[in-house]
């Protein structure tokens, strides 16, 4: 049904205050994307958002 997504992949991780992951953050990209770079970027943003939630 979604042929446009046939050549895509998702890199995602959980985030939330403390060690509680109540939401997910990720990127959708081509199957042959730079996985190490994408994973590092997603984790970095998730850590940043988690820190902001810890301060709230």
mmJSON file of the N, C-alpha and C atoms, coordinates in Angstrom:
{"data_MODEL":{"atom_site":{
"group_PDB":["ATOM","ATOM","ATOM","ATOM","ATOM","ATOM","ATOM","ATOM","ATOM","ATOM","ATOM","ATOM","ATOM","ATOM","ATOM","ATOM","ATOM","ATOM","ATOM","ATOM","ATOM","ATOM","ATOM","ATOM","ATOM","ATOM","ATOM","ATOM","ATOM","ATOM","ATOM","ATOM","ATOM","ATOM","ATOM","ATOM","ATOM","ATOM","ATOM","ATOM","ATOM","ATOM","ATOM","ATOM","ATOM","ATOM","ATOM","ATOM","ATOM","ATOM","ATOM","ATOM","ATOM","ATOM","ATOM","ATOM","ATOM","ATOM","ATOM","ATOM","ATOM","ATOM","ATOM","ATOM","ATOM","ATOM","ATOM","ATOM","ATOM","ATOM","ATOM","ATOM","ATOM","ATOM","ATOM","ATOM","ATOM","ATOM","ATOM","ATOM","ATOM","ATOM","ATOM","ATOM","ATOM","ATOM","ATOM","ATOM","ATOM","ATOM","ATOM","ATOM","ATOM","ATOM","ATOM","ATOM","ATOM","ATOM","ATOM","ATOM","ATOM","ATOM","ATOM","ATOM","ATOM","ATOM","ATOM","ATOM","ATOM","ATOM","ATOM","ATOM","ATOM","ATOM","ATOM","ATOM","ATOM","ATOM","ATOM","ATOM","ATOM","ATOM","ATOM","ATOM","ATOM","ATOM","ATOM","ATOM","ATOM","ATOM","ATOM","ATOM","ATOM","ATOM","ATOM","ATOM","ATOM","ATOM","ATOM","ATOM","ATOM","ATOM","ATOM","ATOM","ATOM","ATOM","ATOM","ATOM","ATOM","ATOM","ATOM","ATOM","ATOM","ATOM","ATOM","ATOM","ATOM","ATOM","ATOM","ATOM","ATOM","ATOM","ATOM","ATOM","ATOM","ATOM","ATOM","ATOM"],
"id":[1,2,3,4,5,6,7,8,9,10,11,12,13,14,15,16,17,18,19,20,21,22,23,24,25,26,27,28,29,30,31,32,33,34,35,36,37,38,39,40,41,42,43,44,45,46,47,48,49,50,51,52,53,54,55,56,57,58,59,60,61,62,63,64,65,66,67,68,69,70,71,72,73,74,75,76,77,78,79,80,81,82,83,84,85,86,87,88,89,90,91,92,93,94,95,96,97,98,99,100,101,102,103,104,105,106,107,108,109,110,111,112,113,114,115,116,117,118,119,120,121,122,123,124,125,126,127,128,129,130,131,132,133,134,135,136,137,138,139,140,141,142,143,144,145,146,147,148,149,150,151,152,153,154,155,156,157,158,159,160,161,162,163,164,165,166,167,168],
"type_symbol":["N","C","C","N","C","C","N","C","C","N","C","C","N","C","C","N","C","C","N","C","C","N","C","C","N","C","C","N","C","C","N","C","C","N","C","C","N","C","C","N","C","C","N","C","C","N","C","C","N","C","C","N","C","C","N","C","C","N","C","C","N","C","C","N","C","C","N","C","C","N","C","C","N","C","C","N","C","C","N","C","C","N","C","C","N","C","C","N","C","C","N","C","C","N","C","C","N","C","C","N","C","C","N","C","C","N","C","C","N","C","C","N","C","C","N","C","C","N","C","C","N","C","C","N","C","C","N","C","C","N","C","C","N","C","C","N","C","C","N","C","C","N","C","C","N","C","C","N","C","C","N","C","C","N","C","C","N","C","C","N","C","C","N","C","C","N","C","C"],
"label_atom_id":["N","CA","C","N","CA","C","N","CA","C","N","CA","C","N","CA","C","N","CA","C","N","CA","C","N","CA","C","N","CA","C","N","CA","C","N","CA","C","N","CA","C","N","CA","C","N","CA","C","N","CA","C","N","CA","C","N","CA","C","N","CA","C","N","CA","C","N","CA","C","N","CA","C","N","CA","C","N","CA","C","N","CA","C","N","CA","C","N","CA","C","N","CA","C","N","CA","C","N","CA","C","N","CA","C","N","CA","C","N","CA","C","N","CA","C","N","CA","C","N","CA","C","N","CA","C","N","CA","C","N","CA","C","N","CA","C","N","CA","C","N","CA","C","N","CA","C","N","CA","C","N","CA","C","N","CA","C","N","CA","C","N","CA","C","N","CA","C","N","CA","C","N","CA","C","N","CA","C","N","CA","C","N","CA","C","N","CA","C","N","CA","C","N","CA","C"],
"label_alt_id":[null,null,null,null,null,null,null,null,null,null,null,null,null,null,null,null,null,null,null,null,null,null,null,null,null,null,null,null,null,null,null,null,null,null,null,null,null,null,null,null,null,null,null,null,null,null,null,null,null,null,null,null,null,null,null,null,null,null,null,null,null,null,null,null,null,null,null,null,null,null,null,null,null,null,null,null,null,null,null,null,null,null,null,null,null,null,null,null,null,null,null,null,null,null,null,null,null,null,null,null,null,null,null,null,null,null,null,null,null,null,null,null,null,null,null,null,null,null,null,null,null,null,null,null,null,null,null,null,null,null,null,null,null,null,null,null,null,null,null,null,null,null,null,null,null,null,null,null,null,null,null,null,null,null,null,null,null,null,null,null,null,null,null,null,null,null,null,null],
"label_comp_id":["UNK","UNK","UNK","UNK","UNK","UNK","UNK","UNK","UNK","UNK","UNK","UNK","UNK","UNK","UNK","UNK","UNK","UNK","UNK","UNK","UNK","UNK","UNK","UNK","UNK","UNK","UNK","UNK","UNK","UNK","UNK","UNK","UNK","UNK","UNK","UNK","UNK","UNK","UNK","UNK","UNK","UNK","UNK","UNK","UNK","UNK","UNK","UNK","UNK","UNK","UNK","UNK","UNK","UNK","UNK","UNK","UNK","UNK","UNK","UNK","UNK","UNK","UNK","UNK","UNK","UNK","UNK","UNK","UNK","UNK","UNK","UNK","UNK","UNK","UNK","UNK","UNK","UNK","UNK","UNK","UNK","UNK","UNK","UNK","UNK","UNK","UNK","UNK","UNK","UNK","UNK","UNK","UNK","UNK","UNK","UNK","UNK","UNK","UNK","UNK","UNK","UNK","UNK","UNK","UNK","UNK","UNK","UNK","UNK","UNK","UNK","UNK","UNK","UNK","UNK","UNK","UNK","UNK","UNK","UNK","UNK","UNK","UNK","UNK","UNK","UNK","UNK","UNK","UNK","UNK","UNK","UNK","UNK","UNK","UNK","UNK","UNK","UNK","UNK","UNK","UNK","UNK","UNK","UNK","UNK","UNK","UNK","UNK","UNK","UNK","UNK","UNK","UNK","UNK","UNK","UNK","UNK","UNK","UNK","UNK","UNK","UNK","UNK","UNK","UNK","UNK","UNK","UNK"],
"label_asym_id":["A","A","A","A","A","A","A","A","A","A","A","A","A","A","A","A","A","A","A","A","A","A","A","A","A","A","A","A","A","A","A","A","A","A","A","A","A","A","A","A","A","A","A","A","A","A","A","A","A","A","A","A","A","A","A","A","A","A","A","A","A","A","A","A","A","A","A","A","A","A","A","A","A","A","A","A","A","A","A","A","A","A","A","A","A","A","A","A","A","A","A","A","A","A","A","A","A","A","A","A","A","A","A","A","A","A","A","A","A","A","A","A","A","A","A","A","A","A","A","A","A","A","A","A","A","A","A","A","A","A","A","A","A","A","A","A","A","A","A","A","A","A","A","A","A","A","A","A","A","A","A","A","A","A","A","A","A","A","A","A","A","A","A","A","A","A","A","A"],
"label_entity_id":["1","1","1","1","1","1","1","1","1","1","1","1","1","1","1","1","1","1","1","1","1","1","1","1","1","1","1","1","1","1","1","1","1","1","1","1","1","1","1","1","1","1","1","1","1","1","1","1","1","1","1","1","1","1","1","1","1","1","1","1","1","1","1","1","1","1","1","1","1","1","1","1","1","1","1","1","1","1","1","1","1","1","1","1","1","1","1","1","1","1","1","1","1","1","1","1","1","1","1","1","1","1","1","1","1","1","1","1","1","1","1","1","1","1","1","1","1","1","1","1","1","1","1","1","1","1","1","1","1","1","1","1","1","1","1","1","1","1","1","1","1","1","1","1","1","1","1","1","1","1","1","1","1","1","1","1","1","1","1","1","1","1","1","1","1","1","1","1"],
"label_seq_id":[1,1,1,2,2,2,3,3,3,4,4,4,5,5,5,6,6,6,7,7,7,8,8,8,9,9,9,10,10,10,11,11,11,12,12,12,13,13,13,14,14,14,15,15,15,16,16,16,17,17,17,18,18,18,19,19,19,20,20,20,21,21,21,22,22,22,23,23,23,24,24,24,25,25,25,26,26,26,27,27,27,28,28,28,29,29,29,30,30,30,31,31,31,32,32,32,33,33,33,34,34,34,35,35,35,36,36,36,37,37,37,38,38,38,39,39,39,40,40,40,41,41,41,42,42,42,43,43,43,44,44,44,45,45,45,46,46,46,47,47,47,48,48,48,49,49,49,50,50,50,51,51,51,52,52,52,53,53,53,54,54,54,55,55,55,56,56,56],
"pdbx_PDB_ins_code":[null,null,null,null,null,null,null,null,null,null,null,null,null,null,null,null,null,null,null,null,null,null,null,null,null,null,null,null,null,null,null,null,null,null,null,null,null,null,null,null,null,null,null,null,null,null,null,null,null,null,null,null,null,null,null,null,null,null,null,null,null,null,null,null,null,null,null,null,null,null,null,null,null,null,null,null,null,null,null,null,null,null,null,null,null,null,null,null,null,null,null,null,null,null,null,null,null,null,null,null,null,null,null,null,null,null,null,null,null,null,null,null,null,null,null,null,null,null,null,null,null,null,null,null,null,null,null,null,null,null,null,null,null,null,null,null,null,null,null,null,null,null,null,null,null,null,null,null,null,null,null,null,null,null,null,null,null,null,null,null,null,null,null,null,null,null,null,null],
"Cartn_x":[0.796,0.0,0.843,2.05,2.904,4.191,4.084,5.25,6.311,5.905,6.865,7.831,7.419,8.254,9.063,8.966,9.634,11.147,11.731,13.192,13.629,12.851,13.196,13.423,14.094,14.333,14.069,13.885,13.641,14.724,15.277,16.19,15.487,15.226,14.46,15.004,14.703,15.06,14.016,13.957,13.024,13.637,12.789,13.265,12.224,12.666,11.77,12.572,11.892,12.603,13.241,14.463,15.164,15.409,15.156,15.331,14.021,12.977,11.653,11.497,11.342,11.142,9.646,9.011,7.571,7.226,8.222,7.977,9.144,8.974,10.017,10.327,11.59,12.082,12.873,12.706,13.452,13.486,14.147,14.23,13.865,13.31,13.041,13.989,14.703,15.669,15.795,16.67,16.862,17.48,17.217,17.751,19.263,19.934,21.396,21.92,21.223,21.68,22.891,23.508,24.636,24.075,23.976,23.359,24.112,25.444,26.135,25.899,25.958,25.723,24.29,23.345,21.925,21.608,22.147,21.905,22.492,23.687,24.309,23.493,23.009,22.218,20.899,20.218,18.937,19.156,20.186,20.471,20.805,21.579,21.961,20.736,19.847,18.63,17.747,17.648,16.838,17.396,18.718,19.327,19.035,19.129,18.86,17.41,16.469,15.054,14.808,15.437,15.277,15.77,16.905,17.43,16.453,15.87,14.887,13.688,13.234,12.101,12.463,13.713,14.155,14.091,14.373,14.382,12.981,12.015,10.643,9.943],
"Cartn_y":[-1.202,0.0,1.273,1.239,2.419,2.182,2.07,1.798,2.88,4.103,5.201,4.97,4.182,3.93,2.639,1.945,0.65,0.751,1.859,1.995,2.924,2.953,3.81,2.975,3.573,2.957,3.994,3.506,4.383,4.145,5.222,5.167,5.924,5.246,5.878,5.468,6.28,5.986,6.611,6.131,6.684,7.858,8.729,9.841,10.178,10.852,11.273,11.709,12.183,12.636,11.454,11.653,10.581,9.398,8.204,6.986,6.518,7.312,6.942,7.375,6.406,6.726,6.669,7.828,7.846,8.297,8.625,9.033,8.563,8.632,8.208,9.337,9.379,10.386,9.651,10.043,9.35,10.101,9.47,10.006,8.905,9.309,8.404,8.808,7.839,8.147,6.999,7.149,6.082,4.846,3.692,2.446,2.492,3.163,3.233,4.521,5.001,6.217,5.904,6.935,6.814,6.452,5.144,4.703,5.18,5.033,5.518,7.016,7.813,9.249,9.557,8.864,9.085,8.668,7.522,7.054,8.022,8.522,9.48,10.763,11.241,12.474,12.294,11.181,10.93,10.807,10.082,9.952,11.298,12.114,13.425,14.309,14.344,15.159,14.603,13.279,12.669,13.02,12.995,13.385,14.85,15.699,17.129,17.354,16.704,16.853,16.295,15.168,14.592,15.551,16.214,17.189,18.345,18.812,19.896,19.444,18.211,17.697,17.513,17.147,17.015,18.352,19.435,20.768,21.328,20.799,21.327,20.925],
"Cartn_z":[0.0,0.0,0.0,0.565,0.651,-0.126,-1.434,-2.279,-2.146,-1.863,-1.734,-0.576,0.406,1.58,1.47,0.36,0.208,0.337,-0.036,0.023,1.157,2.245,3.378,4.636,5.594,6.898,7.978,9.198,10.336,11.381,11.906,13.048,14.164,15.293,16.371,17.73,18.725,20.11,21.023,22.247,23.216,23.961,24.502,25.324,26.368,27.393,28.457,29.664,30.695,31.89,32.621,33.106,33.808,32.891,33.424,32.626,32.006,32.15,31.65,30.192,29.295,27.876,27.582,27.507,27.259,25.851,25.058,23.671,22.814,21.506,20.586,19.623,19.234,18.308,17.24,15.99,14.948,13.638,12.689,11.336,10.353,9.24,8.124,7.017,6.488,5.439,4.462,3.495,2.516,3.169,2.606,3.148,3.28,2.373,2.396,3.035,4.068,4.747,5.635,6.147,7.071,8.449,8.726,9.976,11.217,11.286,12.491,12.736,11.693,11.836,12.223,11.598,11.905,13.332,13.756,15.122,16.143,15.877,16.796,16.88,15.752,15.74,16.484,16.247,16.917,18.423,18.833,20.271,20.899,20.197,20.734,20.936,19.966,20.094,21.207,21.306,22.368,23.743,23.902,25.181,25.493,24.485,24.659,25.104,24.429,24.783,26.187,26.516,27.855,28.926,28.68,29.649,29.848,28.754,28.854,29.689,29.474,30.244,31.713,31.999,33.392,34.119,33.406,34.009,34.209,33.487,33.551,34.826],
"occupancy":[1.0,1.0,1.0,1.0,1.0,1.0,1.0,1.0,1.0,1.0,1.0,1.0,1.0,1.0,1.0,1.0,1.0,1.0,1.0,1.0,1.0,1.0,1.0,1.0,1.0,1.0,1.0,1.0,1.0,1.0,1.0,1.0,1.0,1.0,1.0,1.0,1.0,1.0,1.0,1.0,1.0,1.0,1.0,1.0,1.0,1.0,1.0,1.0,1.0,1.0,1.0,1.0,1.0,1.0,1.0,1.0,1.0,1.0,1.0,1.0,1.0,1.0,1.0,1.0,1.0,1.0,1.0,1.0,1.0,1.0,1.0,1.0,1.0,1.0,1.0,1.0,1.0,1.0,1.0,1.0,1.0,1.0,1.0,1.0,1.0,1.0,1.0,1.0,1.0,1.0,1.0,1.0,1.0,1.0,1.0,1.0,1.0,1.0,1.0,1.0,1.0,1.0,1.0,1.0,1.0,1.0,1.0,1.0,1.0,1.0,1.0,1.0,1.0,1.0,1.0,1.0,1.0,1.0,1.0,1.0,1.0,1.0,1.0,1.0,1.0,1.0,1.0,1.0,1.0,1.0,1.0,1.0,1.0,1.0,1.0,1.0,1.0,1.0,1.0,1.0,1.0,1.0,1.0,1.0,1.0,1.0,1.0,1.0,1.0,1.0,1.0,1.0,1.0,1.0,1.0,1.0,1.0,1.0,1.0,1.0,1.0,1.0,1.0,1.0,1.0,1.0,1.0,1.0],
"B_iso_or_equiv":[0.0,0.0,0.0,0.0,0.0,0.0,0.0,0.0,0.0,0.0,0.0,0.0,0.0,0.0,0.0,0.0,0.0,0.0,0.0,0.0,0.0,0.0,0.0,0.0,0.0,0.0,0.0,0.0,0.0,0.0,0.0,0.0,0.0,0.0,0.0,0.0,0.0,0.0,0.0,0.0,0.0,0.0,0.0,0.0,0.0,0.0,0.0,0.0,0.0,0.0,0.0,0.0,0.0,0.0,0.0,0.0,0.0,0.0,0.0,0.0,0.0,0.0,0.0,0.0,0.0,0.0,0.0,0.0,0.0,0.0,0.0,0.0,0.0,0.0,0.0,0.0,0.0,0.0,0.0,0.0,0.0,0.0,0.0,0.0,0.0,0.0,0.0,0.0,0.0,0.0,0.0,0.0,0.0,0.0,0.0,0.0,0.0,0.0,0.0,0.0,0.0,0.0,0.0,0.0,0.0,0.0,0.0,0.0,0.0,0.0,0.0,0.0,0.0,0.0,0.0,0.0,0.0,0.0,0.0,0.0,0.0,0.0,0.0,0.0,0.0,0.0,0.0,0.0,0.0,0.0,0.0,0.0,0.0,0.0,0.0,0.0,0.0,0.0,0.0,0.0,0.0,0.0,0.0,0.0,0.0,0.0,0.0,0.0,0.0,0.0,0.0,0.0,0.0,0.0,0.0,0.0,0.0,0.0,0.0,0.0,0.0,0.0,0.0,0.0,0.0,0.0,0.0,0.0],
"pdbx_formal_charge":[null,null,null,null,null,null,null,null,null,null,null,null,null,null,null,null,null,null,null,null,null,null,null,null,null,null,null,null,null,null,null,null,null,null,null,null,null,null,null,null,null,null,null,null,null,null,null,null,null,null,null,null,null,null,null,null,null,null,null,null,null,null,null,null,null,null,null,null,null,null,null,null,null,null,null,null,null,null,null,null,null,null,null,null,null,null,null,null,null,null,null,null,null,null,null,null,null,null,null,null,null,null,null,null,null,null,null,null,null,null,null,null,null,null,null,null,null,null,null,null,null,null,null,null,null,null,null,null,null,null,null,null,null,null,null,null,null,null,null,null,null,null,null,null,null,null,null,null,null,null,null,null,null,null,null,null,null,null,null,null,null,null,null,null,null,null,null,null],
"auth_seq_id":[1,1,1,2,2,2,3,3,3,4,4,4,5,5,5,6,6,6,7,7,7,8,8,8,9,9,9,10,10,10,11,11,11,12,12,12,13,13,13,14,14,14,15,15,15,16,16,16,17,17,17,18,18,18,19,19,19,20,20,20,21,21,21,22,22,22,23,23,23,24,24,24,25,25,25,26,26,26,27,27,27,28,28,28,29,29,29,30,30,30,31,31,31,32,32,32,33,33,33,34,34,34,35,35,35,36,36,36,37,37,37,38,38,38,39,39,39,40,40,40,41,41,41,42,42,42,43,43,43,44,44,44,45,45,45,46,46,46,47,47,47,48,48,48,49,49,49,50,50,50,51,51,51,52,52,52,53,53,53,54,54,54,55,55,55,56,56,56],
"auth_comp_id":["UNK","UNK","UNK","UNK","UNK","UNK","UNK","UNK","UNK","UNK","UNK","UNK","UNK","UNK","UNK","UNK","UNK","UNK","UNK","UNK","UNK","UNK","UNK","UNK","UNK","UNK","UNK","UNK","UNK","UNK","UNK","UNK","UNK","UNK","UNK","UNK","UNK","UNK","UNK","UNK","UNK","UNK","UNK","UNK","UNK","UNK","UNK","UNK","UNK","UNK","UNK","UNK","UNK","UNK","UNK","UNK","UNK","UNK","UNK","UNK","UNK","UNK","UNK","UNK","UNK","UNK","UNK","UNK","UNK","UNK","UNK","UNK","UNK","UNK","UNK","UNK","UNK","UNK","UNK","UNK","UNK","UNK","UNK","UNK","UNK","UNK","UNK","UNK","UNK","UNK","UNK","UNK","UNK","UNK","UNK","UNK","UNK","UNK","UNK","UNK","UNK","UNK","UNK","UNK","UNK","UNK","UNK","UNK","UNK","UNK","UNK","UNK","UNK","UNK","UNK","UNK","UNK","UNK","UNK","UNK","UNK","UNK","UNK","UNK","UNK","UNK","UNK","UNK","UNK","UNK","UNK","UNK","UNK","UNK","UNK","UNK","UNK","UNK","UNK","UNK","UNK","UNK","UNK","UNK","UNK","UNK","UNK","UNK","UNK","UNK","UNK","UNK","UNK","UNK","UNK","UNK","UNK","UNK","UNK","UNK","UNK","UNK","UNK","UNK","UNK","UNK","UNK","UNK"],
"auth_asym_id":["A","A","A","A","A","A","A","A","A","A","A","A","A","A","A","A","A","A","A","A","A","A","A","A","A","A","A","A","A","A","A","A","A","A","A","A","A","A","A","A","A","A","A","A","A","A","A","A","A","A","A","A","A","A","A","A","A","A","A","A","A","A","A","A","A","A","A","A","A","A","A","A","A","A","A","A","A","A","A","A","A","A","A","A","A","A","A","A","A","A","A","A","A","A","A","A","A","A","A","A","A","A","A","A","A","A","A","A","A","A","A","A","A","A","A","A","A","A","A","A","A","A","A","A","A","A","A","A","A","A","A","A","A","A","A","A","A","A","A","A","A","A","A","A","A","A","A","A","A","A","A","A","A","A","A","A","A","A","A","A","A","A","A","A","A","A","A","A"],
"auth_atom_id":["N","CA","C","N","CA","C","N","CA","C","N","CA","C","N","CA","C","N","CA","C","N","CA","C","N","CA","C","N","CA","C","N","CA","C","N","CA","C","N","CA","C","N","CA","C","N","CA","C","N","CA","C","N","CA","C","N","CA","C","N","CA","C","N","CA","C","N","CA","C","N","CA","C","N","CA","C","N","CA","C","N","CA","C","N","CA","C","N","CA","C","N","CA","C","N","CA","C","N","CA","C","N","CA","C","N","CA","C","N","CA","C","N","CA","C","N","CA","C","N","CA","C","N","CA","C","N","CA","C","N","CA","C","N","CA","C","N","CA","C","N","CA","C","N","CA","C","N","CA","C","N","CA","C","N","CA","C","N","CA","C","N","CA","C","N","CA","C","N","CA","C","N","CA","C","N","CA","C","N","CA","C","N","CA","C","N","CA","C","N","CA","C","N","CA","C"],
"pdbx_PDB_model_num":[1,1,1,1,1,1,1,1,1,1,1,1,1,1,1,1,1,1,1,1,1,1,1,1,1,1,1,1,1,1,1,1,1,1,1,1,1,1,1,1,1,1,1,1,1,1,1,1,1,1,1,1,1,1,1,1,1,1,1,1,1,1,1,1,1,1,1,1,1,1,1,1,1,1,1,1,1,1,1,1,1,1,1,1,1,1,1,1,1,1,1,1,1,1,1,1,1,1,1,1,1,1,1,1,1,1,1,1,1,1,1,1,1,1,1,1,1,1,1,1,1,1,1,1,1,1,1,1,1,1,1,1,1,1,1,1,1,1,1,1,1,1,1,1,1,1,1,1,1,1,1,1,1,1,1,1,1,1,1,1,1,1,1,1,1,1,1,1]
}}}
